[in-house]
């Protein structure tokens, strides 16, 4: 098995852990303001962590001469993390701030960018799962 697949297993692990454990726990235990402040910090760090893991997976796949598909998918996953960390999350935060200041138009834009962010996240999860499953069969 290619070592790059292990990095995708790690990506799957932290993404599922965040979705199943961290996010629900944050919303159950913290106030809305505290949860928002915490998640603003956490999301960017989580996305950067995923970016690094995916870039390392791509590098390892290229170095080992494994399937070019693994390297390309790894780079696409890395790009998704980069887009989420450095483009979409700041936009989401701006619209969230505007929502808290009673800007009625901000709610729709917040929902749109949040949807895009979640869609990227789920696509990355599926792509990493595809890499892991195809490596195991």
ChimeraX commands (.cxc) that place a marker at each C-alpha (Angstrom):
marker #1 position 0.00,0.00,0.00 radius 0.5
marker #1 position 1.24,3.47,-0.89 radius 0.5
marker #1 position 2.08,5.62,2.13 radius 0.5
marker #1 position 0.11,8.49,0.61 radius 0.5
marker #1 position -3.05,6.50,1.36 radius 0.5
marker #1 position -2.26,6.73,5.08 radius 0.5
marker #1 position -2.43,10.51,4.81 radius 0.5
marker #1 position -5.88,10.20,3.26 radius 0.5
marker #1 position -6.94,7.92,6.11 radius 0.5
marker #1 position -5.82,10.71,8.47 radius 0.5
marker #1 position -7.79,13.27,6.45 radius 0.5
marker #1 position -10.90,11.09,6.68 radius 0.5
marker #1 position -10.33,10.62,10.40 radius 0.5
marker #1 position -10.06,14.27,11.32 radius 0.5
marker #1 position -12.93,15.28,9.04 radius 0.5
marker #1 position -15.28,12.67,10.51 radius 0.5
marker #1 position -14.11,13.47,14.06 radius 0.5
marker #1 position -14.77,17.15,13.52 radius 0.5
marker #1 position -18.21,16.57,12.02 radius 0.5
marker #1 position -19.37,13.88,14.45 radius 0.5
marker #1 position -17.72,14.98,17.70 radius 0.5
marker #1 position -16.30,18.50,17.75 radius 0.5
marker #1 position -19.02,20.54,16.04 radius 0.5
marker #1 position -21.96,19.02,17.96 radius 0.5
marker #1 position -20.06,19.32,21.25 radius 0.5
marker #1 position -19.22,22.96,20.64 radius 0.5
marker #1 position -22.85,23.87,19.97 radius 0.5
marker #1 position -24.09,21.90,23.00 radius 0.5
marker #1 position -21.61,23.26,25.53 radius 0.5
marker #1 position -20.74,26.83,24.50 radius 0.5
marker #1 position -22.89,29.91,24.15 radius 0.5
marker #1 position -23.60,31.05,20.60 radius 0.5
marker #1 position -21.00,33.82,20.86 radius 0.5
marker #1 position -18.34,31.55,22.38 radius 0.5
marker #1 position -19.07,28.80,19.84 radius 0.5
marker #1 position -18.73,31.29,17.00 radius 0.5
marker #1 position -15.42,32.65,18.29 radius 0.5
marker #1 position -14.05,29.15,18.85 radius 0.5
marker #1 position -15.10,27.85,15.44 radius 0.5
marker #1 position -13.60,30.86,13.65 radius 0.5
marker #1 position -10.21,29.86,14.99 radius 0.5
marker #1 position -10.75,26.13,14.62 radius 0.5
marker #1 position -11.99,26.13,11.02 radius 0.5
marker #1 position -8.96,27.89,9.59 radius 0.5
marker #1 position -6.56,25.68,11.53 radius 0.5
marker #1 position -8.44,22.55,10.54 radius 0.5
marker #1 position -8.43,23.55,6.87 radius 0.5
marker #1 position -4.70,24.37,6.97 radius 0.5
marker #1 position -4.04,21.00,8.64 radius 0.5
marker #1 position -5.96,19.27,5.86 radius 0.5
marker #1 position -4.09,21.33,3.25 radius 0.5
marker #1 position -0.75,20.16,4.64 radius 0.5
marker #1 position -1.84,16.51,4.85 radius 0.5
marker #1 position -3.16,16.55,1.28 radius 0.5
marker #1 position -0.01,18.24,-0.05 radius 0.5
marker #1 position 2.17,15.66,1.71 radius 0.5
marker #1 position -0.01,12.88,0.27 radius 0.5
marker #1 position 0.43,14.35,-3.22 radius 0.5
marker #1 position 4.17,14.68,-2.75 radius 0.5
marker #1 position 4.51,11.11,-1.49 radius 0.5
marker #1 position 2.37,9.78,-4.36 radius 0.5
marker #1 position 4.52,11.61,-6.89 radius 0.5
marker #1 position 7.77,10.56,-5.21 radius 0.5
marker #1 position 6.72,6.90,-5.06 radius 0.5
marker #1 position 5.58,6.96,-8.68 radius 0.5
marker #1 position 2.18,5.64,-7.66 radius 0.5
marker #1 position -0.99,6.32,-9.58 radius 0.5
marker #1 position -1.12,9.80,-11.02 radius 0.5
marker #1 position -4.78,9.84,-10.00 radius 0.5
marker #1 position -3.81,9.78,-6.31 radius 0.5
marker #1 position -1.50,12.75,-6.77 radius 0.5
marker #1 position -4.08,14.69,-8.78 radius 0.5
marker #1 position -6.90,13.95,-6.32 radius 0.5
marker #1 position -4.60,14.86,-3.43 radius 0.5
marker #1 position -3.80,18.20,-5.06 radius 0.5
marker #1 position -7.50,18.83,-5.69 radius 0.5
marker #1 position -8.28,18.05,-2.05 radius 0.5
marker #1 position -5.47,20.39,-0.98 radius 0.5
marker #1 position -6.88,23.11,-3.21 radius 0.5
marker #1 position -10.27,22.67,-1.58 radius 0.5
marker #1 position -8.77,23.12,1.87 radius 0.5
marker #1 position -6.91,26.21,0.66 radius 0.5
marker #1 position -10.05,27.72,-0.84 radius 0.5
marker #1 position -12.01,27.01,2.33 radius 0.5
marker #1 position -9.30,28.39,4.63 radius 0.5
marker #1 position -8.25,31.51,2.77 radius 0.5
marker #1 position -11.21,32.51,0.61 radius 0.5
marker #1 position -14.54,31.12,1.79 radius 0.5
marker #1 position -14.07,31.22,5.58 radius 0.5
marker #1 position -13.23,34.95,5.67 radius 0.5
marker #1 position -16.29,35.64,3.50 radius 0.5
marker #1 position -18.49,33.51,5.77 radius 0.5
marker #1 position -17.15,35.37,8.81 radius 0.5
marker #1 position -17.91,38.76,7.22 radius 0.5
marker #1 position -21.48,37.77,6.41 radius 0.5
marker #1 position -21.93,36.26,9.88 radius 0.5
marker #1 position -20.81,39.55,11.45 radius 0.5
marker #1 position -23.24,41.43,9.21 radius 0.5
marker #1 position -26.03,39.04,10.22 radius 0.5
marker #1 position -25.32,39.72,13.89 radius 0.5
marker #1 position -25.67,43.42,13.10 radius 0.5
marker #1 position -29.16,42.78,11.65 radius 0.5
marker #1 position -28.20,42.98,7.97 radius 0.5
marker #1 position -31.06,41.03,6.40 radius 0.5
marker #1 position -29.32,40.48,3.06 radius 0.5
marker #1 position -26.32,38.91,4.75 radius 0.5
marker #1 position -28.25,35.81,5.85 radius 0.5
marker #1 position -28.72,34.56,2.28 radius 0.5
marker #1 position -25.09,35.14,1.35 radius 0.5
marker #1 position -23.92,33.49,4.58 radius 0.5
marker #1 position -26.09,30.46,3.79 radius 0.5
marker #1 position -24.77,30.28,0.22 radius 0.5
marker #1 position -21.09,30.44,1.19 radius 0.5
marker #1 position -21.65,28.03,4.08 radius 0.5
marker #1 position -23.28,25.61,1.65 radius 0.5
marker #1 position -20.32,25.93,-0.74 radius 0.5
marker #1 position -17.89,25.31,2.11 radius 0.5
marker #1 position -19.77,22.21,3.27 radius 0.5
marker #1 position -20.02,20.93,-0.33 radius 0.5
marker #1 position -16.24,21.26,-0.73 radius 0.5
marker #1 position -15.72,19.53,2.62 radius 0.5
marker #1 position -17.97,16.59,1.67 radius 0.5
marker #1 position -16.36,16.30,-1.77 radius 0.5
marker #1 position -12.94,16.13,-0.12 radius 0.5
marker #1 position -14.17,13.47,2.28 radius 0.5
marker #1 position -15.55,11.42,-0.61 radius 0.5
marker #1 position -12.34,11.84,-2.65 radius 0.5
marker #1 position -10.14,10.72,0.25 radius 0.5
marker #1 position -12.50,7.81,0.87 radius 0.5
marker #1 position -12.25,6.86,-2.81 radius 0.5
marker #1 position -8.45,6.84,-2.57 radius 0.5
marker #1 position -8.53,4.71,0.58 radius 0.5
marker #1 position -11.08,2.21,-0.74 radius 0.5
marker #1 position -9.39,1.76,-4.11 radius 0.5
marker #1 position -6.07,1.18,-2.35 radius 0.5
marker #1 position -7.61,-1.55,-0.20 radius 0.5
marker #1 position -9.26,-3.51,-3.02 radius 0.5
marker link #1:1,2 radius 0.2
marker link #1:2,3 radius 0.2
marker link #1:3,4 radius 0.2
marker link #1:4,5 radius 0.2
marker link #1:5,6 radius 0.2
marker link #1:6,7 radius 0.2
marker link #1:7,8 radius 0.2
marker link #1:8,9 radius 0.2
marker link #1:9,10 radius 0.2
marker link #1:10,11 radius 0.2
marker link #1:11,12 radius 0.2
marker link #1:12,13 radius 0.2
marker link #1:13,14 radius 0.2
marker link #1:14,15 radius 0.2
marker link #1:15,16 radius 0.2
marker link #1:16,17 radius 0.2
marker link #1:17,18 radius 0.2
marker link #1:18,19 radius 0.2
marker link #1:19,20 radius 0.2
marker link #1:20,21 radius 0.2
marker link #1:21,22 radius 0.2
marker link #1:22,23 radius 0.2
marker link #1:23,24 radius 0.2
marker link #1:24,25 radius 0.2
marker link #1:25,26 radius 0.2
marker link #1:26,27 radius 0.2
marker link #1:27,28 radius 0.2
marker link #1:28,29 radius 0.2
marker link #1:29,30 radius 0.2
marker link #1:30,31 radius 0.2
marker link #1:31,32 radius 0.2
marker link #1:32,33 radius 0.2
marker link #1:33,34 radius 0.2
marker link #1:34,35 radius 0.2
marker link #1:35,36 radius 0.2
marker link #1:36,37 radius 0.2
marker link #1:37,38 radius 0.2
marker link #1:38,39 radius 0.2
marker link #1:39,40 radius 0.2
marker link #1:40,41 radius 0.2
marker link #1:41,42 radius 0.2
marker link #1:42,43 radius 0.2
marker link #1:43,44 radius 0.2
marker link #1:44,45 radius 0.2
marker link #1:45,46 radius 0.2
marker link #1:46,47 radius 0.2
marker link #1:47,48 radius 0.2
marker link #1:48,49 radius 0.2
marker link #1:49,50 radius 0.2
marker link #1:50,51 radius 0.2
marker link #1:51,52 radius 0.2
marker link #1:52,53 radius 0.2
marker link #1:53,54 radius 0.2
marker link #1:54,55 radius 0.2
marker link #1:55,56 radius 0.2
marker link #1:56,57 radius 0.2
marker link #1:57,58 radius 0.2
marker link #1:58,59 radius 0.2
marker link #1:59,60 radius 0.2
marker link #1:60,61 radius 0.2
marker link #1:61,62 radius 0.2
marker link #1:62,63 radius 0.2
marker link #1:63,64 radius 0.2
marker link #1:64,65 radius 0.2
marker link #1:65,66 radius 0.2
marker link #1:66,67 radius 0.2
marker link #1:67,68 radius 0.2
marker link #1:68,69 radius 0.2
marker link #1:69,70 radius 0.2
marker link #1:70,71 radius 0.2
marker link #1:71,72 radius 0.2
marker link #1:72,73 radius 0.2
marker link #1:73,74 radius 0.2
marker link #1:74,75 radius 0.2
marker link #1:75,76 radius 0.2
marker link #1:76,77 radius 0.2
marker link #1:77,78 radius 0.2
marker link #1:78,79 radius 0.2
marker link #1:79,80 radius 0.2
marker link #1:80,81 radius 0.2
marker link #1:81,82 radius 0.2
marker link #1:82,83 radius 0.2
marker link #1:83,84 radius 0.2
marker link #1:84,85 radius 0.2
marker link #1:85,86 radius 0.2
marker link #1:86,87 radius 0.2
marker link #1:87,88 radius 0.2
marker link #1:88,89 radius 0.2
marker link #1:89,90 radius 0.2
marker link #1:90,91 radius 0.2
marker link #1:91,92 radius 0.2
marker link #1:92,93 radius 0.2
marker link #1:93,94 radius 0.2
marker link #1:94,95 radius 0.2
marker link #1:95,96 radius 0.2
marker link #1:96,97 radius 0.2
marker link #1:97,98 radius 0.2
marker link #1:98,99 radius 0.2
marker link #1:99,100 radius 0.2
marker link #1:100,101 radius 0.2
marker link #1:101,102 radius 0.2
marker link #1:102,103 radius 0.2
marker link #1:103,104 radius 0.2
marker link #1:104,105 radius 0.2
marker link #1:105,106 radius 0.2
marker link #1:106,107 radius 0.2
marker link #1:107,108 radius 0.2
marker link #1:108,109 radius 0.2
marker link #1:109,110 radius 0.2
marker link #1:110,111 radius 0.2
marker link #1:111,112 radius 0.2
marker link #1:112,113 radius 0.2
marker link #1:113,114 radius 0.2
marker link #1:114,115 radius 0.2
marker link #1:115,116 radius 0.2
marker link #1:116,117 radius 0.2
marker link #1:117,118 radius 0.2
marker link #1:118,119 radius 0.2
marker link #1:119,120 radius 0.2
marker link #1:120,121 radius 0.2
marker link #1:121,122 radius 0.2
marker link #1:122,123 radius 0.2
marker link #1:123,124 radius 0.2
marker link #1:124,125 radius 0.2
marker link #1:125,126 radius 0.2
marker link #1:126,127 radius 0.2
marker link #1:127,128 radius 0.2
marker link #1:128,129 radius 0.2
marker link #1:129,130 radius 0.2
marker link #1:130,131 radius 0.2
marker link #1:131,132 radius 0.2
marker link #1:132,133 radius 0.2
marker link #1:133,134 radius 0.2
marker link #1:134,135 radius 0.2
marker link #1:135,136 radius 0.2
marker link #1:136,137 radius 0.2
view
